[in-house]
Amino acid sequence: MKSKISSGSALLIALSMILSACAPKATATPTPVATEEPVQVEEGPKTVTGTVTYTNPFFTEGVAQPIVILEDQGGFVTRDRNFIIPVESQVIATITSDFYTSPFTYSLSLPDEPNGTLRDVDHDGAKETGVMVFAVAYWTNTWGDPFLEKRDQGGGGWSSAYASTKVSDDRDSYLEVYGGKYLVYAPDDKQQFPSSFGADKKLFTDDDPVMDLPAGWSVVDLDKTPFEIDRSENPTLELYEPESAALDDFSALSYTEAFDKMVEKFKNEYAFTELKKIDWDAKAKEFRPAFEAAEKAKDPHAYALALRDFVWSIPDTHVGFDQTLVNEDFQNETAGGIGFAMRETDDGKIIANFILDGGPADEAGMEWGAEIVSFDGTPVADVVEATVPWSSPFSNPINKRLQQLRYATRFRLDKGEVEVVFKNPGGAEKTATLPVVGERDSFTVSSFYAGTSPTELPVEFDVLPSGYGYIKVNSFLDNDVLSIQVWERAIKYFNDNGIPGVILDLRINGGGSGWLADQMAAYFFNEDTLVGNTAFYDDSTGEFYMDPGDETYMIPPREDLQYNGTVVVMVGPACASACEFFSYNMTVNDRATIVGFYPSDGAGGSVEQFLMPEDVTVQLTIGRAVDAEGNIHLEGKGVEPDVKVPVTVENLQRLANGEDVVLEIAEKVVSQPAGAGVTPSGPPKMASKAEAASAFASGNRFLEEAAREEYQSADYANPGVLTFTVPLIKDESFVWMYAWCTTSTEVLNQNFQNIKLKFMMDGEEVPLDQLVNEDLASGGQQCRLYYTALSNWPAGEHHLSITATFTESINDGTSDYEAGEYVLNYDVFMKP
């Protein structure tokens, strides 16, 4: 974005820095803006208007509440990347044209006295009131009220795009303001502001020359030298799209010129060149002749096929292009089917998992589950391996294989027939010549997106018959506000109703906003959690650069919207991009268990689009995403299931019958409390008698109240075992008690002559003399209590029990109880 400084210029700058450090602070006279005669006294800006021009095709995606605000630049003045723009400083503009059509316009009425952050920016060593520095900036509001909170602000800092300031993304001047316009408010006429960039080319640093500011509002034009002050009543401030976000447009070039530009762009900006060992010069040599031929023939279709072949050669799901010009080719090459679809089991067997009723395979006697041996004399495994799907390219070889299986049974109609060797379950090999017919059912049924509806909301939720919560997240590229509103409603409902576990279904989710995905995952965490960073190409150095200040954190919502129960995430090959970031985030600190037949898509980066001739859009991966340790964690491999559902003939048959095998396994997994199978470091802390009495008097919960099970009075009336399953997400002090009540003290004493109690905790007996023992009247009865309070539960699986042995049958004054052991078991699981 800025030209590099030559070594000679750097020497001059260094010299000027030395001189300015030794010289007194220079004060410049503000440069007035020329006005028409006669000269009038200007009181300062009152209303600011401007336009926002955008070319980035993703600019409006998912945006439901676009806003333009007066943005407090207090964070930039002090270079505080965690600065949160105070709500009281935010003044919201009116968007005065269609936001979804570029350019759009805005109008912002300035307050007489803003509530911004005062900063002393003249660096003269004297403590002064300072000024408030503002930019006008575009934002999207997703959470809460109309003002921007921490999550809306991307975690804090200042605008680097679509603002009235121009902000650098070069490594050596990263996020430094280098131009544009500021709105500055001075509370009096004794304040000063920089009059130009100092020798270090940075703003608000010690070497800035300064100028006096009039009281009130002023527009400071940073593109003039020295800076100019505009005090007109209705100034115009344009919001700038940065070069790094703007759409590269090669559409006016020839086919070969555009190809060369495209290869250069990939060579410089593609994020995974080293990981995938791509030789861009070799690709240019391989594919350029096809572009030359298309250009010579002036053939747009040949050009589109050449572009297709180039794009398909890059093993990255995110890389793609608009296939409009070759859509007829797709339709023709996939028009024919032979009446069945195929899947491959974990043991390498390729079977027919769909037979079209009355189709060629059905007519030939092929049965569901038939093993496919060969096509036209070629082993079917080789046929599949040679198939190039129209859904190419792929990051994950598992996804490629699944799509090859899908496309291997598609043919042009003029293919005529296919000789297929197959073996029905329990039968011998059979050879059949199947006619290629115009059927697409066998193709549609094998789509990753089969059964989805265009009317689905981005987030949908329910409570399953098993009592566990279920949330299906269909997209992170829909209406952001709607997504969060439904998401929060689901979380609140689950919390309010004590839902013990939640299953998150992300099996079919094409991705979208990575930030939205990160922050939706944050609802399952209790503190800010680092999840990773992203490196981008820096054109000033020719290298990829990842700034430590850009680390991504999950930022939890307020406490009542945090879900602390057990979580299972279901993934699959149609979970891509932002969906994978969400799923990966849920593995941090082992927060969730991942379940699925296959890993996610393996598309682990951020993307950019550009235009080629014939108005064809091409997409490439420009962001190299890494985890908190700096490792490439998703690209090429995706999120692997912790619990892999086996791909067997039996499970494929169940899928064909409409059963949701993965959900069934997920329900089994979520029913296991966190901490199950983990040996704790020791037992919970047992309170002193005084502490236990205080806990009881204070209304601490009984262990039974935290259990999944609920029993009726009749359940306690006979010898036997009652088990309480108590999952704990966080530590809590519980009362652990045995109580027996009778109609009178006399009966109570008689009963206890035949009741023997035994308390056990993690394999050790708890002496009764360590428990509080008291008699009290309750509800017209006389009760005897033995209890303590337990807290500081170590992570893992704890087993407690109370055994009341009735040595003889007894009567409590109303009912008879037979002799035997009455056992209360408590299985307490503390989340690690």
N, C-alpha and C positions, 0 to 999 in steps of 0.2 A: 504493500500500500504506500510505502514511502521509499524514495530512492536511497541507496546505500551511501554512506559518507566515505569519501576517499581518504587515504592516509594523510594527505596534505590538509584537508579540511579538519580532520580530527586533531591535528597539531594546532591549528588556529583556535579551535574550540577549547582545547586544553589550556592554551595560553590565556584566552579570555577569561576562563574560570579562575585562573590564578590572579589575574588583575582584578576581577570583580571581588574576589575574596579579600583583597588588600584595600580596595577602595571603599569609600562611604556609599551607602545605599542610594542609588539614583532614583529620582522622582521625575516621572514624565508628565507632561500636560496632556490631559485627555483630548483626543481628536474628535471635534464635534462633527455631527452629520450635517451635510449641507441642507439648508431649508429654503423654501421659496420666500421671496420678499413679500411683505415686510417680515422681519425676524420676530418670532413670538417666543415667549418664555414657555418651555415645555415642562410639564409637571411629572412626566414619567409615564411608562406604559401602564395601561389599564386593561386592555384586552389583547391577547396574542392569538393570532390565527396562523394556519400553515397547512401544508399538505404532507402526506406520507405516501411515497411511491415505493412499491415493492414488486420484485420480479421473482422472488423465491417461490416455487410452486407449493411449498409446505406452509407458507406464511399463515394462511387462514385455517389450516386443518385442525379440527377439534375445538376451535375457538368459539365460545358461546358468549363470553362477556369481554370484548375488547375494550380497553380504556386507554386514554391518553391522560397523563397526569403531570403536575408540577412535581418534579423529582428532586428531593433534597440530595445534594451532592456532598454532604458532610463526610460520607465514607471515602469518596475520592480524594478530598482535600487532605485527609490523614492517611490515605492508602489502606483503609480498613476494609478488607475483603468480607468481613463478617458484619458490616454495618447494615442494620435494618432500617429502611426508610420509615421514620415515625409516621404513624397513622395521622396524627394531628397536623403533619406538614403536607399531607397529600391533598392537592386540589385537583378535582377531576374535571377534565374538559368535556365539552359536548362534541361528539363526532357528528359532523354536519353533512355527511354524504354516505353513500353505500360503502360500508367497510369492506365488503367482499369484492369490490371493484377497485382496482388500482388506477390512479391514486385516490385516496380518500382524504377528506379535509376535517379540520377540527377548529374549535374556538374555545379559548381558555380565558376566563375572567379572573384577573389577579386580585387577591385579597388586599385590603388596605394595609394590613400588618400580618405577614405570614407567620406561621409557627414552626419555622425551620430551625436548623442547627446553626448557631453562631460560631463562626471560625475566624480567628485573627490571621489574616493571610499576607500581611505585609512583611513579616519576618524581620522586624526591626529590633527585636529583643524587648520591646515594651509591651506590657499587658494592656490590651485594648478590647473594646466591646466586640469588634469584628463585624463580619457581614454574613448574610445567608446566601449561599450559592445554589442555584437550581438549574437543572436542565428540563426541557420538555421531552417526555419519553412515552413511547407506546409500551403497554403491557397487556397481558391477558389475566383476568381475575377468575380463579377457579374455586378458591376456598372461602367460605364464610361470607362476611358482609361485602359491600361494594369496594372496600379499601383493600390494599395489598398487605397480606401478612407474610411471615417469613417464607412459607412454602411458595407463595405466589412470586416472591422475589428471588427464587432460585437459591435460597439460603443466605442471601445478603450481598452487599457490594454496591455496584452502580451499573447503569445501563452501558452495554457495549455495542448495541445495535438499535436502529430505529429510534434514535434520539436526536436532539438538536446539537449534540456534540459529536465530533468524529473521534473514534477510539481505535487505537492501534491493536492489531493482533500479532505483530512481529515479536519474536522472542525477546529481543533486547529492549523493547519498549512496550512490553505486554500490558494492555489495558490502560495505557497512558492516553490522556486527551491531547490531541494534536491540532484540533481545529473545531469549527462550528461556532455555536453561540451559547452563551450563558445568560440566564436571568439572575441578576444580583440585587439583593435588597440590603440597603444600608440604613440602619436605624437613625443615623444622624449624618451630618456632613463632615465628620471628622475621621471617616474611615478611608482606607486605601485598598487598592486591588492591583494585581500585576498588570503592567502595561504591555508586556510581551513575554515570550518564553525566554528564559535565561540561557546561558551558554550550554547548560545541560539538556536543553530542548524539552524540559519538563515544566509543568505548571505547579505553582504552590510550593516551590523549593526556595532555598536561601538566596539563589543568585537571580531571582526575578526582579527586574526593575518594577517600580510601582507608580501608580497614579492616584490622584484624589478622586473620590466618588461623591456625587451629590447624594443627598438624603433621598430615600425612597427607592423605587424600582429603576433599574437600568438594564438595557440589553448590551452585553459585551461581545463584540465580534472578534473571535480568536483567529480569524483568517486574515485579518489586516495587521500590518506592522507599522507603527505600534497598534495595539488593540484599539478599536473604535467603540465609543459609547453612543448608544442610540436611546434617546429619551422620548421618542415619538409615542403618541398615545396608543396607536394600534400597530405595533411592529409585526413582522412576519418571521416566523421561525420554521424552517423546513426540518423534517426529521429524516435522517440519512440512513439509507440501506448500506451497510458496509460491503466492500468489495468481496469479502470472503463469503457473504450470504447471497450476493446477487447471482442471478442466473447467467452462466456463460452461454453465449449464443453464437454457434457456428453455422446457423442455418443459411446465411447468405453466401457461404463459401461453396466452392466446387466440392464434389464428392471426395476427391483426393486431398484437397486442402483441409477439409473438415476431418478426414481420416487422420491426417498427420497431427492436427490439433488434438484430436481425441486420444491418440496414442501418447502424445506428450503429456496430456492431462493425467492419463492413467499412470504413466511412468513416474510422474512427480507425486501425485496425490493419492494414488490407491494405497490403502492402509496396510495390506498384507502381502506385499510383493515378496519380502524375504521369507515369511512364513510359508507361502505357497511356491516359492522358488520360481517365480515368473520372469522370463526373459522378454522384456517388452520390445527390444530391438528385433529379436527373432520373430515375434508376433507381427511386427510391422512388415517384415520381409515376407512372411507367409501370407498375410491377408491383403496387402496393398494391391496386388495384381487384380483381385476381383473388383476392387473399387475403381481401378483404372479402366477396366473393361466396361463397367457400368457407366462410367463417365463418358467414355468414347461412344458408347451406344446410346447415350442419353436415356437410360433405362432405369426408372425409379424402382421397379420391382427387383431388378438384378442388384441394384444398390442395397435394397432392404434385405435381400438374402445374404449379401456380403456382410452387412452389419450384424445380422442374426448369427452368422457363423463365427464372427469375431467375438461377440458377446458370449456365446455359448462355450467358447474355449477357455473362459475364465472361471475357475471353480469356486464360485461365490454366489450364494442364493440372492444376495442383495443386488448383484449386478443384473441389469435387465434393460429392456427397451420397449417402446410402444410398437406392438406387433400388427397394427392396423393394416399396413401395406402387405403383410404376408398372411393375413387372416384366412384368405381363400386357400392358401397352401395348407394351412393347418386343417381347415375343414375337409379338404380333399384327402389329405394323408391319413386322417383319422375317421373318415366316413364309414369305412367297412369294418364289420366285426364278424366273429364266428360263433357268437352266442354263449361265451363264457368269459369269466375273469379269473385271474390267478393271484395267489398269495404263496409266500414261502414260509415254511415252519422253521423253528429254531434248529432242527436237525438237517436242514438243507433240502427238504422235500418240497417240490412245487406242485401245488394242488389247485383244482378248480374250486373256488370258493363262491362262485355264483354261476348258475345255469339258467339261461333265459328260457322260459316256458315256450315250447314250440320253435325254438331257435335251432340253428344247425347242429350245435353240440347235443342238444336234447334229442333231436331227431336221430342222431347217430348213436344214441344209447349212453352217452356220457352221464355219469351220476355225480351228485355233489360229493366232493372229497376225492374225486379221481386224481391219481398222480399223473401229471403231464410229463411225457417222456421226450418227445421231439416234435419239431415243426419242419415239414419238408425234408426230413432226413437229418436235420441238424439237432444235436442235443439241446433241449429247451434252455438249459443253463447258459449255453453259448449264445442262443438267440437273445436271451434277456441281456446278457453282457454287452452285446453289439447294438442294442437298441438306444437311440438318442431321443429322449423325450422332448416334447415341445415345451415342457415346464422347466427345461434347463435354463441356467446352470445350477449346480448344487454345491453347498459348502460341506455338507455331511454325506459321506458315502452311503450311509444307511438310507437316507432319503432318496438318493439317486437310485439305489436298488429297488426301492418300493415303486418309484415312478417308472423305472424300466419294466418291471413286472406289469404295470398298468398299460403301458404303450405297446408292449410286445404283441398284444392281441389285436392291434389296430392296423388296418391296411387300406390302401386305395381300393376303390370298388373294382377297378380294372384288374386287380390282382386275380380275381376269378375264384380261386379255391386254394385251400391249404390242407396238406396231408398232415394229420395229427395222430401221433401214437400216444395212447393213454392207457391207464390201468385202473379200472373201477375198484372201490374198496372190496377186498377179498376176491377179486377176479384176476384174469390173465390179461396180458397186453392185447390191445386191440388197435387196429389201424383204420382210420376213417378219413375220407376226403370231405372236408367241410366247405361248403360254398361261402364266399365272402358276401355278406348282405348288408343293406343299409340299416343297421341297428346301432343305437347308441346307449341302450340300457346297460349293457355290460361295461361300458366305459364310464357312465355316470355313477354307477354303484361303487366303483373303486376309487372315486375322488376322495381326497382328504376331507372335503367339505360336504360330502353327501349328507343329506338330511337337514342341513342348516336352512334357516329361513331369513329372507331379507328384512323381515319385520322385527328381528330380535333387537332388544335393547343392548347397549354396550355392557351393562351389568344386570344380571337377574339372580334372584335368590329365593330359597325355599327352606323348609325344614323337612328332612326325609322321614319316612315312617319309622326309621330306627331311632329318631330323636336327635340326629346330628344335623348341623347346619350345612347348607350347600349353596355355594355362590358360583355362578358361571360367568366368567369374564370373556366376552366375545371380541372386544377390541379396546385398544388404547388410542384409537384414532377417530373417535366419535366425539360427540358433544362432551367436553371435559366436565362442565358443571353438572350435567345429568349423571355422568359416570360417578362423580364424587357424591352426589346426593343419594343415589341408590346405594352406593357402597357404604356410606355412613348409616343409612337407614338399616341396612342388613346387619352391620356390626352392632349398632345400638339394640336392635331386636334380639340378637343372640345374647348380648350381655344382660339385657333386662329380663330375659327368660331363662337364664342359667344354662344355655346350650353348652354341653361339655366339650364338644369338638366340632371343627368345621372342615369341610372338604371344598377345596378351591379347584374348579374345573377350568383349566387353561389349555385343553387339548386342541381346540380350534380357535386360534387367536393370531391374526397376522401381524400384530405389533402396533406401532404408532409412536406415541410420545414416551421416550425413555424416562423423562423426569416424572411424568404422571405415574408410570409403572413403579418407579422407585418410591414415590410418596404414598402410593396405595399399599405397597408392601409394608410401609412404616407403621401401619395401624396394628401390626402384630409385634411391635417392639416397644420398649419402654424408655429408650434413650436414643439420642442421635447416634447412628451407626454408620461407619465408613463402609462403602461397598465397592469403590473403585475410582478410576479416572479414565480419561481418553486422550490419546495423542493425535495431533493433526499436523499436516504439512505446513511448514513455515517458509513462505517464499523468500523471506529475507536471508535465510541461511541455507535453504535447499534441503533441510532435514525435518524429520518429524519431531514435534516438541510437545511435551506434556507438562503443564504448569502445576506445581504442587497445590496452588491455591484453587485449582479447579476440581479438586477431589469431590466426589459425589457422596452425600450423606443421605440416609433415610432420616426424615424428621418426623417423629411421632406426633399425632394429634393430642388434644387434651385427654386426660386420663380416662374419662368415661367412654371415650371412643377407641380405647386400646383393648384389643381382644387378647386374653392371656391363656385361652384354652388350647387344647391339642389341635394341630393343623396338619392336614395332608394336602399336597398339591398334585393334581393329575396333569401330566404332560404328554405330548405326542409330537409327531413330525410336523403337524400343522401349527405348532406353537413356535412362532418366529420372532426374532428381533426383540422389541420391547417386551414381548411376552416372556422371552428367555431371561431378560434382565430381572423381571419380576420373580420368575421361578428361581433363578440363582440367588436372588436376595433372600428368599425364604429358606435357603440352606445355610445362611450365615448363622453362626452360633447354634447350628442344628435346630433352627426354629421349627422347621417342618420336615415331613417325610415326603419324598418324591415317589410317585407311583406311575407306572405306565408300561405299555408294550415296548416302546422305543424311546430314545432320547428326543429332545427338542431339535429344531431345525439346524442349529449351528450357525446362525447368522449373527455374529457378534460384533457389530460395528454400527456406526451412524453413516447416513447416506447423503448424497447430493445429486441433483439432476442437472442436465444441460441439454441444449438444443442442437440437433444436427439438421442437415438439409432435408427437405420434404416435411419439415416440422415434426421430426421424429425425436421424442424425448428419450435420452439414455440416462441410466442411473449407475452410479459407482459408489463403492464404500470408501469414505474419506476419514472416518474416525476409528482409530485402533483402540478398542475398549480393553481394559485390563481390570483385574481384581484389586483388592486392597494391598496385596503384596507386589503388584506390578506385573503379574503374569497374564498373558492372553488366555482367557478362561472359557470363552464360549465359541469363538470362531472355529468352525470345522468339526466341532464335537457336540455342542449343545449341552443341555442339562441332562445328566444321566439319571435314570430312576434309581432310588435306593432300593425299592422293591420292584423288581422287573417281573411283569406278568408274562408268563411263558406263552410264546406263539406256538400253539399246538393245534392239531386237527380238531381236538375237542373244543378248545376255546374259540377257534374260528367258526365251528359249527354253532356254538352258542351265540356268537355275534350275528351270524346269519339268521338266527331265530329271534333276533331283536333283544337279546340280553346284553346288559352293560357289564361286561366282565371286569373291566378296570374299576368301575365304581364299586362293584361288590368287594373287590380286594381293598379298595380305599376305605370302605366302611369297616372292614376287619382291622385295618391298621389304625384308624382313628379311635377305635374302641380300646386300644391298648394305651393306658395312660403314659405320659412322658415320665421316664424314670423306671419303667418296667424293665426287669432284668438287670438293673444296676445295683450293685451291692453298696449300701451307704457306708460312709466312714465311721458311723456310730449311731447310737439311738438319738432321738430328740431329747432336748433338755427337759427334765422333770422339775416342776416348780416346788419350792418349799411349801409347807402347809399354809403359811400366811399368804404367799403369792397365789396359791391355788384358790384360797378362800376369796381373795380380792378379785381374781379372774371370774369366778362364779358370780360374785355379787355385781360385777361390772357388766355382766351379760355376754361374756365371751361365748362364741358358738360351741355347741357340742360337736364332737366328731361326726355323729350321725347326721347332723344338719348339712355337712359338706359332702355327704355320700351320694352316690348315684341312685342307690336303692331307697325305697320308702316302704316301711312295713306297717301293718295294722296291728291293733292290740291282740287280735286273735293269733297272729303269727308268733307272739311271745308266750303263748299259753301252753305249749307242749315242749318236751325235751327235743333237742336238735340243735342245728347250727344256723345262725343268721349271719350273713356276710355283708359287710359294708365296704364298698370300693370308694376310696377317698383320693381323687386326683388333686394335687396341689401345684399351682403355678408359682406362687410366692409364699413366703413363710407367714404363718399365722399361729397365734396361740389358741389352742382348743381345750375345752374341758372334756376330760375322759372320765366317765362316771358309771357306777352301778347303783341303781336305786330300787328299793323294794318298799311297797306301800301296803298298809293293812288298815282295817277299820278302827283299830285301837292300839295303844302302846302295849297292852298285855298280849294281844295277838302277834304284834310285831316281834316281841321278845321270844314268844313261843316258836314262831317261824324260824328265827335265826338260830335256834338250838339245832335245827335240821338243815341249815344252809351253810355250805362251805364255799368260800370265794377264793379264786386264784386269778391274779392279774399277770399277764405275760407281755413282755415288750422286746421284740427282736431277739427272741430266744432266751431271754433272762426273766426269771420271776421277780416281780416287784413286791417287796414285803408290804403287807397291809399297814404296818405301823408307819410307813412313809406317806400314807394317804390321809386326806382329811376324812374323818369319820364323824358324822353328825346326824342327829335326829331332828326332824322338823315336821310341822303340820302343813299340809298342802291339800286344798280342795276337800276339806272334811276328812282327810285321811292322815295317818301317821306314817311318815316315811323315814327310812334309814339310808343314808348316802355314804358311799365310799368314792372318793374322786381325787384327781390331781389336775394340773394344767400342763400341757405339752407344747413346746415351742422350739425354735431353732432346729428345724428339721433338716438334716443333711440330705443331699440329693440321692435319690435312689428309692428302693422298694422296702417299705417297713411293714412288719407284721405284728399286730397287737391282738390280744384276746382277753376276754373276761369269761371265766367259766364259773357258773353257779351250780354247784352239785347239791341237789335235794336228796338227802340221805333217806328220807321217808316222804310219803305224800303229805302235803300240807294244805291248809285252807287259809286264805288271807282275810276271811270274814265274809266273803261273798262267793268265792269259787274254789274248787278243788284243783290242785296241781299234783300230777303224779311224780313219783321219784324219778331221778335221772339227771343228766347233765344238760344244762341250758347254756349254750355257748354263743357268745357274740365275737365274731372275727372282724378285724379291721385291717384291710389291705390299703395302706397309705402310700401313695406314689408322689414323691417330691421331684418336680422337674429339674433336671441338671442345669 
